[in-house]
Every structure is written in structure tokens, then in C-alpha cells.
Amino acid sequence: MAALEYYATGRRKTSTARVFLRPGSGAITVNHREFANYFPTDQLRTQVRRPLLLTETGDRFDILATVAGGGINGQAGAVRLGIARALVEFNTELRRQLKKEGLLTSDSRIKERKKYGLAGARKRFQFSKR
């Protein structure tokens, strides 16, 4: 018997998303808010929906995501990775398709730490000759 829900975790920058795929009609809920209200721009909404559109499973599942940390862009990336991983949990044959599009790869770029003696990670203080 198939599981009633599929769970996966997605991370991006400092954001962490817990994603639950449940059989349904395609409704997406993020932090108990409607998907369109949570992600304000079309670009972010498209980014989150990408794994579903690619695998043509958008209308088969209701998605419940809880996201914490980071900003809106990092959260969208975290939800996208969580959805992709949960889809692989649902059907391992989707893995090749998602991996080819780079949706199962965690984006490792994070903010570089500030170094001592510098204004930021790389920026220096103004040099004064005299």
C-alpha cells in the first residue's frame, strides 16, 4: 500500500523548508497561508512550482510546507528542493528527470563570513597614504 503522505526537507542559504505531499487537487499552502499570498512575485511562484510542472504532478498533490529562516528568495529555493525530494520519495522514476534539471542539487552558496581587519567579507577599509 502506498503512503498517505510524502515528506522531505529542503534547505537554501539559511532557510529550511519541511514539505508534505498529500494526495489532493494541487493546493499549495506555505506556513498556513495561501501560496499566492506567501510568495509575492510571479518569479518566486514559478520557481516553487517548477518540479511539479516538470513531472506533470501539479494537480495530483496538495502541498503543505512550513518554512523558517532566511528571506523570501531562500525560502522559495528551500520549498522547491523539498518538493523535488518529496516527489522522488513518491516515485523514484522521477529522479532522473529532476536531477537532469538540477532540482535535486542543494545550492551551496551562502553568505561569506566577515573577516577581521576588513569592512566585510572582502571589502577593505579606505586606504590613507598620509
Secondary structure, 3 states (H helix, E strand, C coil): CCCCCEEEEEEECCEEEEEEEEECCCCEEECCEEHHHHCCCHHHHHHHHHHHHHHCCCCCEEEEEEEECCCHHHHHHHHHHHHHHHHHHHCHHHHHHHHHCCCCCCCCCCCCCCCCCCCCCCCCCCCCCC
